[in-house]
Amino acid sequence: MKLFFTQLTRLLPCLVCSLLLLAMTTLPALATGKAVALKDVVAALEKGYTTLQDVQADFNQSTVIAAINKEQRGNGEVLLKRPASTAAMFRFNYFKPKQQIISNGKQVWFYLPENRQVMVSQVSEMFKGGNNIALSYLTGLGHVSRDFIITFAKEQRDKVGNFQLELVPRKPSPVLAKLQLTVSAEAVERFLQDGVVRDIFPIISSVIFDATGNETRIDYSRAKVNKGIDNGKFSFKIPEGVEIIKP
């Protein structure tokens, strides 16, 4: 069980960082073939992020463990809120496997109801060292172009015209060696036409690579943005009789 919690702790900073960058868009891509500069795609990402206050979405996740070439799948619901002056609060409700990861911005709870166990840790401890790239986003200081070296992928667009990017952290991180994003061409075209970001989450898909070669793909759907999620969603009362584990 300790091994499970260790793996989960390593993965969570990357999941949270990705959540702040990623979600599914329901808009069709424009296959215009028009040349678009890399800086325009990045601007559509960054300017949308500055308006993010909270998000609630469904997610599907698949992780390939390189050492044993085994795929693990999960799905559930995620909620995140960015207060003005503190670290963001988040909640992952996994339906499969059944578990919850909850943070009020200071403390994090990993709850396994079927095992009647909860791991309790501090946000600052989880995101220390090389994992602090995720903490920068949680505190509202994240900027894609500042934190990553960004290039177009070998294939600049996918089969339907969406943009494909590769992002490498400027500072090495054990949980995030490389991030691949597919960005909605429709969202970027709208931004270029109006000068205003209308799609806060323009990402269609992502693949996260850690330093050991593990790959995690996360797809989001039914995203609801800036709906005013109550702070009470991010608190957790440990049920009676549950074993408390500290790292």
C-alpha positions as CSV (number, residue, x, y, z in Angstrom):
1,M,0.0,0.0,0.0
2,K,2.9,2.3,0.7
3,L,4.1,1.7,-2.9
4,F,0.7,2.7,-4.2
5,F,0.7,6.0,-2.3
6,T,4.2,6.7,-3.4
7,Q,3.2,6.3,-7.1
8,L,0.1,8.4,-6.6
9,T,2.1,11.2,-4.9
10,R,4.5,11.3,-7.8
11,L,1.7,11.5,-10.4
12,L,-0.6,14.0,-8.7
13,P,1.6,17.2,-9.3
14,C,1.6,16.4,-13.0
15,L,-2.2,15.7,-13.1
16,V,-2.9,19.1,-11.4
17,C,-0.5,20.9,-13.7
18,S,-2.2,19.3,-16.7
19,L,-5.7,20.2,-15.4
20,L,-4.8,23.8,-15.5
21,L,-3.7,23.5,-19.1
22,L,-6.0,20.9,-20.5
23,A,-9.6,20.0,-21.3
24,M,-11.7,18.7,-24.2
25,T,-13.3,21.2,-26.6
26,T,-16.6,20.4,-28.3
27,L,-15.8,22.7,-31.3
28,P,-14.7,21.3,-34.6
29,A,-11.3,22.1,-35.9
30,L,-10.7,24.4,-38.8
31,A,-8.8,22.7,-41.6
32,T,-8.0,25.9,-43.4
33,G,-4.3,25.2,-43.9
34,K,-3.6,28.8,-43.0
35,A,-0.1,29.4,-41.5
36,V,-0.3,30.2,-37.8
37,A,2.7,31.2,-35.8
38,L,3.7,29.2,-32.7
39,K,3.4,32.4,-30.6
40,D,-0.3,32.7,-31.5
41,V,-1.1,29.2,-30.3
42,V,0.8,29.8,-27.1
43,A,-0.9,33.2,-26.6
44,A,-4.3,31.4,-26.9
45,L,-3.2,29.1,-24.0
46,E,-1.7,31.7,-21.7
47,K,-4.4,34.4,-22.0
48,G,-7.1,31.8,-21.4
49,Y,-5.4,30.7,-18.2
50,T,-5.4,34.2,-16.7
51,T,-9.2,34.2,-16.7
52,L,-9.6,30.8,-15.0
53,Q,-11.3,30.8,-11.6
54,D,-12.6,27.3,-11.3
55,V,-13.4,24.3,-13.4
56,Q,-15.3,21.0,-13.0
57,A,-15.0,18.2,-15.6
58,D,-15.1,14.5,-16.2
59,F,-11.9,12.8,-17.1
60,N,-10.5,9.6,-18.5
61,Q,-6.9,8.7,-17.7
62,S,-4.5,6.0,-19.0
63,T,-1.0,5.4,-17.7
64,V,1.6,3.2,-19.3
65,I,4.2,2.0,-16.7
66,A,7.4,1.7,-18.7
67,A,9.3,-0.7,-16.4
68,I,6.6,-3.4,-16.8
69,N,4.9,-2.2,-20.0
70,K,1.6,-2.3,-18.2
71,E,-1.4,0.1,-18.8
72,Q,-3.5,1.4,-15.9
73,R,-6.8,3.1,-16.6
74,G,-9.0,5.4,-14.5
75,N,-11.9,7.8,-14.8
76,G,-13.9,10.2,-12.6
77,E,-14.6,13.8,-11.9
78,V,-12.3,16.7,-11.1
79,L,-12.9,20.0,-9.5
80,L,-10.4,22.9,-9.1
81,K,-10.6,26.4,-7.8
82,R,-8.0,29.2,-7.9
83,P,-8.4,31.6,-5.0
84,A,-6.9,35.1,-5.5
85,S,-4.1,34.8,-2.8
86,T,-3.4,31.2,-2.0
87,A,-2.7,27.8,-3.6
88,A,-5.5,26.3,-5.6
89,M,-7.9,23.8,-4.1
90,F,-8.6,20.6,-6.0
91,R,-10.7,17.4,-5.8
92,F,-10.3,14.2,-7.8
93,N,-13.2,11.8,-7.4
94,Y,-12.1,8.6,-9.1
95,F,-15.0,6.3,-9.9
96,K,-12.6,3.6,-11.0
97,P,-10.4,2.7,-9.1
98,K,-12.6,4.1,-6.3
99,Q,-10.6,6.8,-4.4
100,Q,-10.5,10.5,-3.7
101,I,-7.7,13.1,-3.7
102,I,-8.7,16.3,-2.0
103,S,-6.9,19.5,-1.1
104,N,-8.0,22.8,0.6
105,G,-4.8,24.5,-0.7
106,K,-2.7,23.6,2.4
107,Q,-3.3,20.0,3.1
108,V,-3.9,17.0,0.8
109,W,-5.9,13.9,1.6
110,F,-5.6,10.6,-0.4
111,Y,-8.6,8.5,0.6
112,L,-9.2,4.8,-0.3
113,P,-12.7,4.0,1.0
114,E,-12.5,0.3,0.3
115,N,-9.2,0.0,2.3
116,R,-10.4,2.4,5.0
117,Q,-7.1,4.3,4.7
118,V,-6.2,7.9,4.2
119,M,-2.8,9.5,3.5
120,V,-2.4,13.0,4.8
121,S,0.3,15.4,3.6
122,Q,1.1,19.0,3.1
123,V,0.8,20.7,-0.3
124,S,4.3,22.2,0.1
125,E,5.8,18.8,0.7
126,M,4.1,17.2,-2.3
127,F,5.3,19.9,-4.7
128,K,8.8,20.5,-3.4
129,G,12.0,20.2,-5.4
130,G,11.5,19.3,-9.1
131,N,7.8,19.1,-8.7
132,N,7.4,22.9,-8.1
133,I,6.4,23.5,-11.7
134,A,2.9,22.3,-10.8
135,L,2.9,24.4,-7.6
136,S,3.6,27.5,-9.7
137,Y,0.3,26.9,-11.6
138,L,-1.6,26.1,-8.4
139,T,-0.6,29.5,-7.0
140,G,-1.6,31.3,-10.1
141,L,2.0,32.2,-11.2
142,G,2.2,29.7,-14.1
143,H,3.1,30.9,-17.6
144,V,3.5,28.4,-20.3
145,S,6.2,30.2,-22.2
146,R,8.2,31.0,-19.0
147,D,8.1,27.5,-17.7
148,F,8.5,25.5,-20.9
149,I,10.5,25.4,-24.1
150,I,7.7,25.0,-26.7
151,T,7.9,23.8,-30.3
152,F,5.6,22.4,-32.8
153,A,5.6,18.6,-32.9
154,K,7.1,16.8,-35.9
155,E,3.6,16.8,-37.4
156,Q,2.5,20.4,-36.8
157,R,-1.2,19.6,-37.3
158,D,-3.2,16.4,-36.8
159,K,-5.4,14.8,-39.4
160,V,-8.2,17.2,-38.9
161,G,-6.1,20.4,-38.6
162,N,-5.5,20.8,-34.9
163,F,-2.1,22.1,-33.7
164,Q,0.3,19.7,-32.0
165,L,2.8,21.0,-29.5
166,E,5.7,19.7,-27.5
167,L,6.6,21.3,-24.2
168,V,9.8,20.6,-22.2
169,P,10.2,22.1,-18.7
170,R,13.0,24.7,-18.5
171,K,13.8,23.2,-15.1
172,P,14.1,19.4,-14.9
173,S,11.3,17.6,-13.0
174,P,11.0,13.9,-12.1
175,V,7.2,14.0,-12.8
176,L,7.2,16.0,-16.0
177,A,10.0,15.4,-18.6
178,K,7.8,16.3,-21.6
179,L,4.2,17.3,-22.4
180,Q,2.5,16.8,-25.7
181,L,-0.6,18.9,-26.4
182,T,-3.1,18.9,-29.2
183,V,-4.7,22.4,-29.4
184,S,-8.0,23.2,-31.1
185,A,-7.4,25.1,-34.3
186,E,-10.9,26.6,-34.0
187,A,-10.0,28.1,-30.6
188,V,-6.8,29.6,-32.0
189,E,-8.6,31.0,-35.1
190,R,-11.2,32.6,-32.9
191,F,-8.5,34.2,-30.8
192,L,-6.7,35.6,-33.9
193,Q,-9.9,37.0,-35.4
194,D,-11.3,38.7,-32.2
195,G,-8.2,39.2,-30.1
196,V,-10.2,37.7,-27.2
197,V,-10.0,34.2,-25.7
198,R,-13.4,32.6,-25.9
199,D,-12.2,29.0,-25.2
200,I,-10.4,28.9,-21.8
201,F,-9.7,25.2,-22.3
202,P,-8.6,24.8,-26.0
203,I,-6.8,21.5,-25.5
204,I,-8.2,18.4,-27.2
205,S,-5.7,15.8,-25.7
206,S,-2.4,15.5,-23.8
207,V,0.3,13.0,-23.2
208,I,2.6,13.4,-20.1
209,F,6.0,11.8,-20.0
210,D,7.9,11.5,-16.7
211,A,11.7,11.0,-16.2
212,T,11.4,7.2,-16.1
213,G,9.5,7.0,-19.4
214,N,6.0,6.5,-18.0
215,E,3.3,8.0,-20.2
216,T,-0.1,9.4,-18.9
217,R,-2.8,10.4,-21.3
218,I,-5.7,12.6,-19.9
219,D,-8.8,13.5,-21.8
220,Y,-11.4,15.9,-20.3
221,S,-15.1,16.2,-21.2
222,R,-18.2,18.2,-20.1
223,A,-16.0,20.9,-18.7
224,K,-17.8,23.7,-16.8
225,V,-15.6,26.8,-16.3
226,N,-16.0,29.7,-13.8
227,K,-19.3,28.5,-12.3
228,G,-18.4,29.5,-8.7
229,I,-17.6,26.1,-7.0
230,D,-18.2,26.3,-3.2
231,N,-15.1,26.0,-1.0
232,G,-16.8,23.3,1.0
233,K,-16.2,20.9,-1.9
234,F,-12.5,21.0,-1.0
235,S,-12.6,20.0,2.6
236,F,-12.5,16.4,3.9
237,K,-13.5,15.0,7.3
238,I,-11.8,11.7,8.0
239,P,-14.4,9.1,8.7
240,E,-14.3,7.3,12.1
241,G,-12.2,4.1,12.1
242,V,-10.1,5.1,9.0
243,E,-6.4,4.5,9.3
244,I,-4.3,7.7,8.9
245,I,-1.0,7.3,7.0
246,K,1.6,10.0,6.9
247,P,4.6,10.0,4.4
